[in-house]
Amino acid sequence: MTHTLIWNNSYKLGIEEIDLQHHYFINLIARLESELAGAKDVEYINKLLNELVKYTQFHFISEENLMYKIDYPGLEAHRNQHFHLLNLLNGKLGLYNQSLLPAEDVIDFLKEWFVDHTLKEDKKITQYIP
């Protein structure tokens, strides 16, 4: 995926809290992509990557709390996907930090993951919103 990820209404779930978090996540990916393409301030890139991991953890917990509150039947499977995605992200960042994976591959992973997970898995949650 080489194009810049931009928020559009296809990502909107109609759950304000989650939509705001998804929008921020896209902006964070774009900031990271821009920084990687620019001056390559390694310290700032590492700070953004740290923000990305922490924000992802926060977002997943927030989403799981919402699913719990609405008694979403797919909560456990969705939580397992979050766990798996976070492990993949941490693995890719480990490879990136060892210069074994180009930054572009990390960005592409984030974009594909966001689009796929949001449009397929997160959309299922909306059917259970009262």
C-alpha positions in Angstrom: 0.0 0.0 0.0 1.9 3.0 -1.2 -0.8 5.8 -1.0 -1.2 7.9 2.1 -4.0 6.8 4.3 -6.6 9.5 4.7 -9.7 9.5 6.9 -12.9 9.0 4.9 -16.5 8.0 5.9 -16.0 4.4 4.9 -14.0 4.0 8.2 -16.8 5.6 10.2 -18.5 3.3 12.6 -21.0 5.8 14.0 -19.5 5.3 17.5 -18.1 8.8 18.2 -15.4 7.6 20.7 -14.0 4.9 18.4 -14.3 7.1 15.3 -12.3 9.8 17.0 -9.6 7.3 18.0 -9.5 5.8 14.5 -9.1 9.3 13.0 -6.3 10.1 15.4 -4.7 6.7 14.6 -4.7 7.6 10.8 -3.1 11.0 11.6 -0.4 9.3 13.7 0.4 7.0 10.9 0.6 10.0 8.5 2.9 11.8 10.9 5.1 8.8 11.1 5.1 8.3 7.4 6.0 12.0 6.8 8.8 11.9 9.3 10.3 8.8 7.8 10.2 10.3 4.4 11.8 13.6 5.6 14.8 14.5 7.6 14.8 11.2 9.5 15.2 12.5 13.0 15.8 9.1 14.6 15.0 10.2 18.1 11.7 11.8 17.0 10.8 8.7 14.9 11.4 6.5 18.0 9.2 8.8 20.1 6.5 8.5 17.5 6.8 4.7 17.3 6.5 4.6 21.1 3.4 6.9 20.9 2.0 4.6 18.3 2.4 1.4 20.4 1.0 3.1 23.5 -1.9 4.6 21.5 -2.7 1.2 20.0 -2.8 -0.4 23.4 -5.1 2.4 24.7 -7.4 2.1 21.7 -7.7 -1.6 21.9 -8.6 -1.4 25.6 -11.1 1.3 24.9 -12.7 -0.7 22.1 -12.8 -3.9 24.2 -14.4 -2.0 27.1 -17.1 -0.8 24.7 -17.6 -4.4 23.4 -17.9 -5.6 27.0 -20.4 -2.9 27.8 -22.7 -3.8 24.9 -22.3 -7.5 25.5 -20.7 -8.0 22.1 -20.7 -11.8 21.4 -17.4 -11.6 19.4 -15.5 -9.9 22.2 -13.1 -12.7 22.9 -12.2 -13.3 19.2 -11.8 -9.6 18.7 -9.6 -9.3 21.8 -7.5 -12.2 20.4 -7.1 -10.3 17.1 -6.0 -7.2 19.0 -3.4 -9.3 20.9 -2.1 -10.8 17.7 -2.0 -7.5 15.8 0.0 -5.9 18.7 2.4 -8.8 18.7 2.9 -8.4 15.0 3.5 -4.7 15.4 6.0 -5.2 18.2 7.8 -7.8 16.1 8.0 -5.5 13.1 9.2 -2.7 15.2 11.9 -4.9 16.7 13.1 -5.8 13.2 12.9 -2.1 12.2 15.0 -1.2 15.3 17.6 -3.8 14.2 17.6 -2.4 10.7 16.3 -5.7 9.4 13.0 -4.2 8.1 12.6 -1.0 6.2 10.4 1.7 7.7 8.1 1.6 4.7 7.2 -2.0 5.5 6.2 -0.9 9.0 4.0 1.9 7.5 2.5 -0.4 4.9 1.7 -3.0 7.7 0.0 -0.3 9.8 -2.1 1.0 6.8 -3.2 -2.5 5.7 -4.0 -3.5 9.3 -6.0 -0.4 10.0 -8.1 -0.7 6.8 -8.6 -4.4 7.0 -9.4 -4.5 10.8 -11.6 -1.4 10.7 -13.7 -2.3 7.7 -14.1 -6.0 8.5 -13.9 -6.5 12.2 -14.8 -3.2 13.8 -17.8 -2.8 11.5 -19.3 -5.9 13.1 -19.5 -4.2 16.4 -22.0 -1.6 15.1 -24.7 -4.2 14.7 -24.8 -4.5 18.5 -24.9 -0.8 19.4 -28.3 -0.1 21.0 
